């Protein structure tokens, strides 16, 4: 850049030279010398004055004047005239044709020497052509000429040219009474006005070409204010009350230019302010403020996002400096901007709010404003139970605590969570996002779950032994069963049992209900040990499937259901074809069970029951038989007995493949 500027300065000095030594103003020349046409100028333009025919043809030419500096790389046809300008005093002179001799031989002088003798030589207009007017002393051509004419030419703000254009190193300049026009192939032609406008006089007073460079645009008026941009990146701005010297070469200036300059941000409303946190600077403009720091560069802050940032302490607050420009065109007509310590989201429906920290990270990972959460509707609110925080969004809320990462609670689960006290209630903070499968969803919390089904809506669940089916602490597999009944005693030799009915929701087992009951009067056998004949009153330990039910009438189950009749029997005699199977007979032999009897007697044990597939379908003789889940809650011969309501509910909800896991607590769980 220095080369064009220095060359331009040289041009200005050269442009002043011909003014002092022009033949028309040469000292000691009583009569102006004749001027010739410059054959090196474009055919459409004539430089210098035409030959003067009023003087003698033999008048000697003045001393030659050196040619102005020219730019050999400039195409005279495309831009301003850049060819060497020929001094009229050094051009060959054409001798005008000699006049016809007078008819009076006594007259020997020129025809116009003594008007009193001969009268004017051109007294007859019909016989003599009028003399042509003189050509202009200086010529404007090319891009500079076009700009000059667009500004009104000689009668405009620039007035008459005071020199021919001069070019060097791709920069051309021509001076006028009211300023100068500069031209380059990249920027085109632009004026600097000396007496009109605001920026030209300031440019001149501030050092001109050496300090600012050449103009790369015209002076732009914006109401009572104006600005003009120059090749060094500097911009002269008149605010209406004072001048601001601004540069697009700084961090703030380059961001202003990249962000649309005066057409978007408008003009500076104040000077640059530095000494901010971490060595930062800022400058206010009509339509926003640019903040710069060594770590983040310059970024624009404006509108609702800017107001929220300032309300949070600006660069001194938790957000720090902006790291990106505002990005609008988001979903629902929103905008967002990132900062060192978080983000601000804005939408017409919600206004501007901050997301940061663990909650902000979870929000971004979920998809931010494009997710089901939508836009934030408030800043995060900390100081919650156990030192936690919460932030609400259009589609839910995000909860965080020092003991739990940030998780989302939304829709119906969020409503149920709120009615149970939220983070301050018995459930505590969420420990995962909701998980859905089909028409079921479930979400885990510190002390329980909230589940959802399309048919049943939402329901909270506490953490019970069902959780051991989820976390790998069950010694027995569920084999993917949708429902599992856990029946356990606190030790061997005990028949009083706890029964926890677990249902799987979206892959997680939770407790449907819990009740007490009994198993064999002798308690459980150890894992892998057969329970043996029912007369010993032991229950087996293990995980068993459920495939069929029985009783006096189907209570409404999808299990295969057998309605009992007076001939209903269950084989109990080992080494017979009916051992541990249903069959019908009119007799009651040995250890076979008369199911009709147990269903119809006063204690109604088998009024409703379920077959537990212990020792079946692959039957081992004398290993045990007739292990059922049935009514009449008393110690049994090896079965599980529950209250009537529990048996009926179990039958109604069970599906083929559901399981019963039974044994002592220590045998079932790790």
Secondary structure, 3 states (H helix, E strand, C coil): CHHHHHHHHHHHHHHHHHHHHCHHHCCCCCCCCCCCCCCCCCCCCCCCCCCCCCCCCCCCCCCCCCCCCCCCCCCCCCCCCCCCCCCHHHCCCCCCCCCCCCCCCCCCCCCCCCHHHHCCCCCCCCCCCCCCCCCCCCCCCHHHHHHHHHCCHHHCCCCCECCCCEEECCEEEEEECCEEEEEECCCEEEEEECCCCCHHHHHHHCCHHHHHCCECCCCEEECCEEEEEECCCEEEEECCCCEEEEECCCHHHHHHHHCCHHHHCCCECCCCEEEEHHHEEEEEECCEEEEEECCCEEEEECHHHHHHHHHCCHHHCCCCCECCCCECCCHHHCEEEEECCEEEEEECCCEEEEECHHHHHHHHHHCHHHCCCCCECCCCEECCHHHCEEEEECCEEEEEECCEEEEEECHHHHHHHHHCCHHHCCCCCECCCCEEECCEEEEEECCEEEEEECCCEEEEEECCCCHHHHCCCECCCCCCCCEEEEEEECCCCCCEEEEEEEEEECCEEEEEEEEEEECECCCECCCCCCCCCHHHCCECCEEEEEEEEEECCCCCCCCEEEECCCCEEEECCCCCCCECCEEECCCCCCCCEEHHHHHHCCCCCCCEEEEECCCCCCCCCCCCCCCEEECCCCCECCCEECCHHHHHHHHHHCCCCCEEEEEEHHHHEC
